[in-house]
Amino acid sequence: MNKILYGVGLLIAVVSVSSCTGNIYNHEEKIPNDIWRYADSLNFEFEIPDTAQLYMMELDVRHTDAFPWENCYVKIRSTYPDKTVKTDILSLEFADPAGNWMGEKKGDYIVAPIALQPIAKFKAKGKYQMTFFQDTRRDSIPGIHSLKLKISKLKKN
């Protein structure tokens, strides 16, 4: 069952990426010394100009082989243009069910692409903020170098 869900998720990500028409946001936040402490936060601010447009939100996690687990739990605090705040917990999966790293090796790092929302629709124009906190049971986790948030327009069919 896990292999089927993994395959469906991968297919959705591939289809979504292939139908993107351009980045509207692409920003990387680096983690000092590749150690993400519980008190550290990574902040992303972006503008949404068009509420009729569909978007894709992807997170590239750059990590090393020193990362000790197959996934990492994060808390995401989203602030909307009307100042409403919503908090979510998400498991970022870095390995497939067999334990093999997903993503592409680039130098000393592995870049794991994670589809946060393959199809996202925003209700209001304006400035959005997303803040990521590591939400594991340990104060600090080794091996995470950076998070890059990418938001792209999807083609209208």
PLY file of the C-alpha trace (Angstrom):
ply
format ascii 1.0
element vertex 157
property float x
property float y
property float z
element edge 156
property int vertex1
property int vertex2
end_header
0.00 0.00 0.00
2.86 2.42 0.85
4.43 1.79 -2.58
1.13 2.65 -4.28
0.75 5.89 -2.30
4.39 6.76 -2.97
3.87 6.15 -6.72
0.71 8.26 -6.84
2.44 11.11 -4.98
5.40 10.98 -7.33
3.10 11.00 -10.38
1.22 14.05 -9.07
4.50 15.88 -8.49
5.80 15.06 -11.99
2.55 16.10 -13.68
2.43 19.30 -11.65
6.02 20.24 -12.42
5.55 19.53 -16.12
2.57 21.90 -16.26
4.24 24.85 -14.52
4.46 28.08 -16.47
6.95 30.02 -14.37
8.22 30.71 -10.89
6.72 33.57 -8.98
8.83 32.84 -5.88
12.10 30.99 -5.34
13.96 31.59 -2.08
16.42 29.50 -0.05
16.99 29.79 3.71
20.24 28.23 4.96
20.69 26.59 8.36
23.92 27.53 10.16
26.43 24.65 10.43
23.84 22.21 8.97
22.27 21.81 12.43
18.60 22.79 12.72
17.87 23.75 16.30
14.38 23.66 17.79
14.44 27.42 18.41
15.50 28.23 14.81
12.92 29.34 12.27
13.11 29.71 8.50
10.96 32.52 7.14
9.57 32.95 3.62
7.49 35.95 2.44
5.86 36.12 -0.97
3.19 38.04 -2.88
0.23 36.43 -4.60
-0.95 38.74 -7.40
-3.75 36.64 -8.91
-6.41 34.65 -7.03
-7.82 33.09 -10.23
-4.45 31.45 -10.95
-3.56 27.95 -9.71
-0.09 27.47 -8.25
2.26 24.69 -7.21
4.19 24.95 -3.94
7.35 22.88 -3.63
10.01 22.69 -0.95
13.55 21.61 -1.81
15.32 20.28 1.28
19.10 20.14 0.96
20.54 17.62 3.42
23.61 15.42 3.94
24.03 11.69 4.43
24.53 12.58 8.10
20.79 13.19 8.47
19.86 10.26 10.74
16.23 9.55 9.72
14.02 8.98 6.68
11.84 12.00 7.46
11.66 15.19 9.49
8.60 16.71 11.13
8.16 20.45 10.68
5.71 22.98 12.04
4.58 25.50 9.45
3.05 28.78 10.59
1.26 30.50 7.69
0.22 34.14 7.90
-2.32 35.37 5.36
-2.81 38.91 3.97
-5.63 39.55 6.48
-3.18 38.59 9.30
-4.97 35.29 10.01
-2.49 32.67 11.23
-2.71 28.91 10.70
-0.30 26.28 12.02
0.22 22.83 10.50
2.51 19.88 11.25
3.99 18.07 8.25
6.32 15.10 7.80
8.94 15.82 5.14
9.88 12.48 3.57
13.52 12.20 2.46
13.65 8.46 1.73
11.47 5.96 -0.09
9.86 3.01 1.75
13.04 0.93 1.17
15.16 3.57 2.93
16.85 4.99 -0.20
17.35 8.76 -0.32
14.95 10.50 -2.70
16.20 13.40 -4.75
19.36 14.31 -6.54
22.92 14.28 -5.19
24.57 17.68 -5.71
28.10 17.82 -4.34
28.05 17.01 -0.61
24.26 17.34 -0.42
21.11 15.56 -1.50
18.28 17.78 -2.71
14.91 16.24 -1.80
11.98 17.86 -3.65
8.78 17.81 -1.62
5.44 18.84 -3.10
3.84 20.91 -0.33
0.75 21.58 -2.44
0.74 20.22 -6.00
-2.29 22.42 -6.69
-2.70 25.54 -4.54
-5.33 28.24 -4.84
-5.03 31.41 -2.79
-8.18 33.18 -1.59
-6.72 36.67 -1.35
-4.15 38.80 -3.15
-1.33 40.13 -1.07
1.59 39.20 1.14
1.83 35.70 2.61
4.36 34.45 5.11
5.37 30.87 5.87
7.66 30.10 8.79
9.15 26.62 9.20
10.29 25.18 12.55
11.74 21.72 13.04
9.30 19.76 15.20
11.16 16.63 16.21
11.70 15.28 19.71
15.31 16.49 19.69
16.58 20.00 20.33
18.81 19.91 17.27
19.04 17.72 14.21
22.18 17.36 12.10
22.46 17.19 8.36
19.89 19.73 7.12
21.60 22.47 5.12
18.69 24.53 3.75
15.07 24.79 2.70
14.07 26.40 -0.59
10.44 27.36 -1.17
9.36 27.51 -4.81
5.96 28.71 -6.00
5.09 28.34 -9.68
2.05 29.14 -11.79
0.22 26.15 -13.24
-1.06 26.21 -16.80
-4.74 26.86 -17.19
-6.34 24.07 -19.20
0 1
1 2
2 3
3 4
4 5
5 6
6 7
7 8
8 9
9 10
10 11
11 12
12 13
13 14
14 15
15 16
16 17
17 18
18 19
19 20
20 21
21 22
22 23
23 24
24 25
25 26
26 27
27 28
28 29
29 30
30 31
31 32
32 33
33 34
34 35
35 36
36 37
37 38
38 39
39 40
40 41
41 42
42 43
43 44
44 45
45 46
46 47
47 48
48 49
49 50
50 51
51 52
52 53
53 54
54 55
55 56
56 57
57 58
58 59
59 60
60 61
61 62
62 63
63 64
64 65
65 66
66 67
67 68
68 69
69 70
70 71
71 72
72 73
73 74
74 75
75 76
76 77
77 78
78 79
79 80
80 81
81 82
82 83
83 84
84 85
85 86
86 87
87 88
88 89
89 90
90 91
91 92
92 93
93 94
94 95
95 96
96 97
97 98
98 99
99 100
100 101
101 102
102 103
103 104
104 105
105 106
106 107
107 108
108 109
109 110
110 111
111 112
112 113
113 114
114 115
115 116
116 117
117 118
118 119
119 120
120 121
121 122
122 123
123 124
124 125
125 126
126 127
127 128
128 129
129 130
130 131
131 132
132 133
133 134
134 135
135 136
136 137
137 138
138 139
139 140
140 141
141 142
142 143
143 144
144 145
145 146
146 147
147 148
148 149
149 150
150 151
151 152
152 153
153 154
154 155
155 156
